[in-house]
Amino acid sequence: MLKADLHIHTEYSMDCSTPLEKIISRCQELGINCIAIADHSTTEGAIKMQEMAPFKVIVAEEILTRHGEIMGMFLKETIPSGLSVEETIARIRAQGGLVNIPHPFETIRGSAINSPMIEEIADQIDLVEVLNSRSPFPKNSNKALAFAQKHGLVRGAGSDAHTIHEIGHAYVEMPEFAGRDDFLQALAQGRICGRRSSPALRLFSTWVKLNKQLLGR
């Protein structure tokens, strides 16, 4: 059985400073044995993590489209930001990837994809993040769950960890899977677990982002 946190950031994200080695150690402490590294606008850290970690690592990316963020999973290379939703999905598909909607219906996060667009692309979505530990309002998670049920979509969860101590705040207990082709089937049998992180952690992410901008990193 896997304990899968399907949304983690690393120092390769512009608003995170957590080294890959520390993420591996923390996951081992918590019994997390499957993760999706979904850095903003890059797959570089995820690809390196896949080479280093002694457990399953899914190469993912949070891609900022013109209408908000989409997560591509099982990617082979970075997809650029700033494209249309349609073009972004086409590029995910071209890599044989899956389309995940992170933190849907989020009301305080400007990067969240807007509700009309989610409905418009419902038939192109593979899974929906119904629990994101950084989403502070349960009603948004409830909307995500209702949307997934309405459209028959597989449900996922992730901590959206930008700090080491957030890892594992949300995860899915799910059967083993070999790769992209049987991931959704395994995830559909999973159990969503977890809790919400302190909203104060957003301030730390903002500080990291500003610090990186000042240092030109």
N, C-alpha and C positions, 0 to 999 in steps of 0.2 A: 504493500500500500504506500502511496506517495503522500507527502505533506507538501503541497505546492503553493508557494507564494508567487502569483503570476503578474507581479508589477513591482519591480525594484529598480532604483536608480543607483548609479555609481559616480565616481569622480569625473566621468566622461560627460555627464550632464552639466549644463551651465549653472545649475542651482544646487549641486551636490558635491561633497568633497570626500566621500567614503571610498577608500581604496578597495580594489578587488579582493585582496588577501583578507581584509577584515570582514568583508561580506561572507566569504567562504567560511571563516572561523565562526562567525555568529550563526550561520545556518547550521553548522555542525553542532553547535551548542544547543540549538533549539530543535534539532531533529528535522529541519527543513531539508528535504532531499530532491526538490525540484523547484527551479525558479525561472522566471522570465525576466531577463534584463531588458528594460525598455527605456533607455536613455533618450533624452530629447535630441532629436535631429542627428543621431548617429548610432550606428551599430558597432562601432569600433570596440567599445568596452565589452559588449556582449560577446563578440567573436573571441576576444582574448579570454574572457571568463570561461567560455565553453572549452577552451584548450586547457585551462588551469584547474577547474573544479572537479572533485571526485564524485559529483552527482549530476543529475540532468540539468542542463541549462538551455533554455529556449532563447534564440536570438530574436529580439523584438526591438521596436522603435516607436516612440511617441512622435508622430509626424504632425506638425502644425499645418493644416490646410487653410484655405481662405475662409472656411466656415467653422474652424475649430479642430481639435485634435482627434486623430484616428491612430490606433495602435496596429501596426503590422506585426505578425508573429511568424516564426519560422522563415526569417529573411536570410538572405545571403549577402546583401550589401545595403548601404544607406540609401534611403529615398529622400530627396530634398524637400525642404519646407516650402510653403507658399504656392503649392499647386492647387488645382481645384480638387474637390472631393472625388469626382469621377476619375480624374487622372491619377490621383493617389491610390485609389482602389485598383485601378488597372495595373499600376506598377507593383503593388503587393501581389496581385494575381500572377503577374509575369514571372515573379520569383517563386511561384508555388506556395505563397504565404496565405495566412488567414487574416481576416478583417475582424478586429476587436474594437469595441467602443468603450474607452476608459471614462470613468466618472461621468456617465450620461446624466442629463437633466440637472447638472450642478448649477446652482444659482449664484454662487459667489466666486466662481472660478471663470475668469474671462476666456480661458483657453478651451473650455468645454464646447463640444460641438452643439449647435443650437437645435432645439426640439423639432422644428419643421424639417430640417435636413435629416435628422435621424429617421423620421417617418418616411421621408422620400427615398432613402437608401435601404430601408428595412430588408428588402429581398437580397441585398448584397452583403449583409452582415453575417458573420459566422458565430460570433459569441458576444455577450454583453457583460461588462463588469457590474455585477449587482451589489457588490460590497467593496468599497474603496475606503480604507481606514482614514484617509485625509478628507473625506466628504463628511462634514459635520452634522448634516441634517438627515435624519432617518427617512423623511418623506421623499427625498430624492432617490434614496436606495429603493424605496417602495415603488416609485415610478419606474425605475430601471427593471425591477422584478416583473412588474405588470407588463411592461413593454416586451420583455423576453417571453413571457407566457403567451401574450397576444400573438406574437409572430413565430412561436415555436422555436426560439433560439436557445442555444446552450448558454448556461450561466457560469461566469467566472468570478474570481475575487483576487484582490491583491492589496498589500499594505501601502503601495505607492511610496515606499520608504525612501526618504532622502537623507536619513540619519541611521546609524547602525542599530539604535535601539527600537526603531520602528519595524524592523524586519520581523515578519511572522505575526504582525497585528491582525492580518487577514490572510486566509489561505483556504485551499480546498483539499480535503481528504479524498483521494481518488485512486482508482486502480492504475497499475503500471501501463505504460504505452510505449510503443517502439519508435514512433516518429509522428510527423505531421498527419499522416493518413489515418491513424487510429486515435489521435489526441482528442478529437471532439467526442468520439464515442466513449472514451474513458472519462472525460470531463463531465459528460451528461450523467454519469453514474456517481458523481462526486457529491460531497457534503460541504456546504459553505460554512466556514467557521471564522470567528474573529471578533474584533472590537474596533472602536474608533480611537484614533490618536488625538493627542491634545492639539487644538487649533494653534497654540503658541509655536508649534514646530514650523509653521509657515514663516514665521519671523526669521527663524534660523536660515531657512532656504533662501529668503530674500537677501539676508546678510551675505551668504555665500555667493549668490549671484552678483551682487554689487562688488564684492571683494575681487571676484574673478574678472569683472569688467575693468576695475581699476588697475589690476595687474596685467591686463591685456591677454588673459588666458582664454 
